[in-house]
Amino acid sequence: MGSSQKRAIQNYRSRLEERGLARFEVLGLDGDRALIRSLARRLAEDGAESARIRNILNQVISGEPPKKGGVYAWLRSSPLVGSDLDLERVRGKVREIDL
Protein backbone atom coordinates (compact mmCIF):
# COMPACT_ATOMS: atom_id res chain seq x y z
CA MET A 1 0.00 0.00 0.00
CA GLY A 2 1.40 3.36 -1.02
CA SER A 3 1.92 6.29 1.29
CA SER A 4 -0.97 8.24 -0.26
CA GLN A 5 -3.34 5.34 0.48
CA LYS A 6 -2.09 5.10 4.06
CA ARG A 7 -2.56 8.84 4.49
CA ALA A 8 -6.10 8.66 3.06
CA ILE A 9 -7.04 5.87 5.48
CA GLN A 10 -5.48 7.78 8.38
CA ASN A 11 -7.42 10.94 7.44
CA TYR A 12 -10.66 8.97 7.10
CA ARG A 13 -10.22 7.36 10.51
CA SER A 14 -9.39 10.69 12.15
CA ARG A 15 -12.58 12.20 10.67
CA LEU A 16 -14.54 9.26 12.09
CA GLU A 17 -12.93 9.85 15.49
CA GLU A 18 -13.90 13.54 15.38
CA ARG A 19 -17.53 12.46 14.86
CA GLY A 20 -17.27 10.16 17.89
CA LEU A 21 -17.32 6.98 15.81
CA ALA A 22 -14.98 4.02 16.11
CA ARG A 23 -14.18 1.33 13.60
CA PHE A 24 -14.10 -2.24 14.87
CA GLU A 25 -14.39 -5.79 13.64
CA VAL A 26 -17.14 -8.18 14.68
CA LEU A 27 -17.37 -11.92 14.16
CA GLY A 28 -20.79 -13.30 13.37
CA LEU A 29 -22.79 -15.51 11.09
CA ASP A 30 -22.73 -14.61 7.42
CA GLY A 31 -26.54 -14.47 7.38
CA ASP A 32 -26.49 -11.76 10.06
CA ARG A 33 -24.23 -9.41 8.10
CA ALA A 34 -27.03 -7.12 6.86
CA LEU A 35 -28.69 -7.10 10.28
CA ILE A 36 -25.49 -6.14 12.11
CA ARG A 37 -24.64 -3.44 9.58
CA SER A 38 -28.11 -1.91 9.77
CA LEU A 39 -28.01 -2.06 13.58
CA ALA A 40 -24.61 -0.33 13.62
CA ARG A 41 -25.90 2.33 11.21
CA ARG A 42 -28.97 3.03 13.39
CA LEU A 43 -26.88 3.20 16.57
CA ALA A 44 -24.42 5.61 14.93
CA GLU A 45 -27.25 8.12 14.32
CA ASP A 46 -27.33 8.75 18.10
CA GLY A 47 -30.91 9.97 18.32
CA ALA A 48 -33.96 8.99 20.35
CA GLU A 49 -34.48 5.85 18.28
CA SER A 50 -30.89 4.71 18.81
CA ALA A 51 -31.24 5.27 22.57
CA ARG A 52 -34.39 3.10 22.55
CA ILE A 53 -32.55 0.38 20.62
CA ARG A 54 -29.63 0.53 23.09
CA ASN A 55 -31.99 0.18 26.06
CA ILE A 56 -33.77 -2.80 24.52
CA LEU A 57 -30.50 -4.52 23.61
CA ASN A 58 -29.05 -3.89 27.07
CA GLN A 59 -32.15 -5.41 28.69
CA VAL A 60 -32.07 -8.45 26.40
CA ILE A 61 -28.35 -9.07 26.85
CA SER A 62 -28.31 -8.51 30.61
CA GLY A 63 -31.41 -10.65 31.14
CA GLU A 64 -32.90 -8.11 33.55
CA PRO A 65 -36.66 -7.68 33.60
CA PRO A 66 -37.96 -4.36 32.27
CA LYS A 67 -38.04 -1.54 34.78
CA LYS A 68 -41.40 -0.60 36.25
CA GLY A 69 -42.83 2.87 35.84
CA GLY A 70 -42.01 3.26 32.17
CA VAL A 71 -45.42 4.64 31.26
CA TYR A 72 -45.33 7.05 34.19
CA ALA A 73 -41.88 8.29 33.15
CA TRP A 74 -43.11 8.70 29.59
CA LEU A 75 -46.09 10.76 30.75
CA ARG A 76 -43.85 12.94 32.92
CA SER A 77 -41.67 13.68 29.89
CA SER A 78 -44.65 15.15 28.00
CA PRO A 79 -44.30 18.77 26.90
CA LEU A 80 -47.71 19.44 28.48
CA VAL A 81 -46.39 18.84 32.01
CA GLY A 82 -46.73 22.05 33.99
CA SER A 83 -48.86 23.80 31.38
CA ASP A 84 -51.78 24.17 33.84
CA LEU A 85 -54.46 22.80 31.53
CA ASP A 86 -58.01 22.79 32.86
CA LEU A 87 -59.12 19.21 32.23
CA GLU A 88 -62.21 19.26 34.41
CA ARG A 89 -65.18 17.60 32.77
CA VAL A 90 -68.28 19.73 32.24
CA ARG A 91 -71.27 17.93 33.70
CA GLY A 92 -74.50 18.45 31.81
CA LYS A 93 -78.00 17.10 32.11
CA VAL A 94 -78.26 13.38 32.49
CA ARG A 95 -80.36 12.02 29.70
CA GLU A 96 -82.74 9.19 30.32
CA ILE A 97 -82.45 6.10 28.20
CA ASP A 98 -85.38 3.77 27.68
CA LEU A 99 -84.18 0.21 27.56
N, C-alpha and C positions, 0 to 999 in steps of 0.2 A: 504494500500500500504506500502510495506516494505521500510526501509531506503535505501537499495541498488537501488530500483526502483526510489525512489525520487532523489537520487544522479545521476542516469543515465539520468533522464529527465532534471535535472538541468545542467548537462554537455552538453547534446544535445542542449539545448536552449542557453547556453553560446557560443557554437560553431557556432550556427546560427547567434548570435549577432556579433561575430567576422567577419563573412562574410557580415555583413550589412543587414541581413534579419531579419524580425520580424514575429512572429506567431500571427495571429488574426482570429477571428471568423466572418463569414459573413452569414447573413440570405438571402435566396433566394428560388426560386422555385426549386423543386426537379429535374425537367427536365433540369435546367441550371447548374447542378452540374459539369458535364464534361467540359462545356464551361468555367465556372469560374476557375476551376482547371487548364485547359490548358492556360488560359489567365494569371493566376498568375505565372505559370511556365515560360511562355515566358517573362513576365516582370521581373522576377528574374534573367534572363540571363544578363540583363543590357548591351545590345549591341546596334548597330544601329537600328536593327529591333524593339527592345523594346522601343527605343526612338520614333520611328515612330508610334508605337501603342499608346504610351502615348499621343503624340500630337493629334492623331486622336480622341482618347477618350476624351481628354480635350476639343477639339472643339465641339464634339457632346454633351457632358454634359453641357458645358457653353452656347451653342446655338449661339456662335459667328460665323460669316461668315469666311471662310478661308482667310488668309492673302494674299494680292497681292504681286507679285514679287517672288513667289516660284520658278519658272523656272529660273529666273535670279540668284537667290541665289544658286540654284543647279549648274548652269553653272560656277558661280564664285568659287565654291568649287572644281572644276575640278583640277586634278593634272597637267594639261597642261597650267594652268594660269601662265603667266610669262615665258613660255618656249621659247618665241620669234620664233614661227613657221612662216615660209613664206608661207602664204596661198593664194598668188596672183595667179589668174587663167592665164594660158598661152593661149594667143589668137593666133589661127592659121588661115589658109585660111578659108574663108566662102565658103561652098560648095553650089552649086545651086541645087535646087530640082525642078523637073518638075512635076507640079501637073496637 
